Amino acid sequence: MNLFLSFSFENFLEFFKNFANDNKILIILITIFLPFLEALVPMLPLIGIVGFNMASCGSVYGSTFGAIIGLILSIVGSALGMFFVFIVIRDLIGKRFRDKIKDKEKVLKAVEWIENRSNTFMILFLSNPYVPTSIFNYAMALTGYSTKKYLVIVIISRIICVSLLGALGLIFNVGDNPLAILWICLIYVAIYIIIWLIKKYIKIKKEKENEKNN
């Protein structure tokens, strides 16, 4: 089964490589659109999209230079997608949401907490590849957060986040070996599981300490 999936994926990448060489402008648009789409659909794997973009551009413009172009286009697409979602939600339901929560103290405190975070905190938080940034992006759109400030934060955080993911692509040289995207995704998932287990362990340890103290 794994061999079949690997074979099918490799065939697809070979087909896409040939397609990319004949449709360079379209490939550029696709590499911007995919991370843009990820901002709208949080379940799409950004790490896979970045790796795919680097491999696609690598097949057109050469391994190293193409991977860098794919990385830059991924940053552009991701930043545009997040800002687009922010603007749409803010303009469509943001104001109505803030009007409705004026009498709801707990919700209002949560909104104010987000609004009062420093730029540094927001950049570091949104730069973390393991944080569900799309969901947090929806929440920020419902607040009265400054649009100009948010745009700067999104651009900087997307540069950091996508570059971190792209570093994996450069390490595994997806420009020359597109099949390495699968390995990158597996490593990404493995690190996520390790982080989750560590957090779970710390939580259990704290609960046991609280039980002893009580």
C-alpha positions, 0 to 999 in steps of 0.5 A, a space after each residue: 500500500 505504501 509502495 503504491 502511494 509512493 509510486 502514485 505520488 511520484 508519478 503525479 509529481 513527474 506529471 506536474 513537473 512537465 506541466 510546470 515547464 510548459 505553464 510557468 506563469 500558471 505555476 506562479 499563480 498556483 504557488 500563490 493561491 495554495 497558501 492563500 487557500 490554506 488561510 481560508 481552510 485551516 485543515 490544509 497542511 501548510 508544510 505540505 503546500 510550502 514543500 510542494 511550491 518549492 518543488 514545483 518552482 525548483 523544477 522550473 527555475 532550478 533546484 536552489 533558485 526555484 526553491 527560494 522563489 517557491 518560498 517567497 511566493 508561499 509567503 506572499 500567498 499566506 500573508 494575502 490569505 490571512 489578511 483577506 480573511 481578517 478583512 472579510 470577517 471584520 467587515 461582515 460580522 466583526 462590528 455586530 459581534 462586538 456590539 453583541 458582547 458588550 454585556 457579556 463580561 467573560 467574552 469581552 475580557 477575552 477580546 480585550 486580552 487579544 487587543 492588548 497583546 504586544 506586537 512582539 507577542 503577536 508576531 511570535 505567536 503567529 510565527 509558530 508553525 504548530 499554532 492553529 494560526 487560522 483559528 486565531 486569525 478568525 478571533 482577531 478579526 472579531 476584535 477591534 484590532 488595528 488593520 495597519 498594525 495587523 498587516 505588519 504583524 501578518 507580513 513579519 510572522 508569515 516570513 518567519 513561519 513559512 521560512 521555518 517550514 521552507 528550511 525543512 524543504 531546503 534541508 531535504 532538497 525538495 527542488 531535486 527530490 519532490 518525493 521528500 515532501 512526504 518525509 517532511 510532512 512525517 517529520 512535522 507530524 512527529 515533532 507535533 506529537 512529541 510536543 503534544 506528549 510533553 505538554 500532556 506530561 506536564 499537565 498530568 504532573 501539575 494535576 498530581 502535584 495539586 492533588 498532593 497539595 490538597 
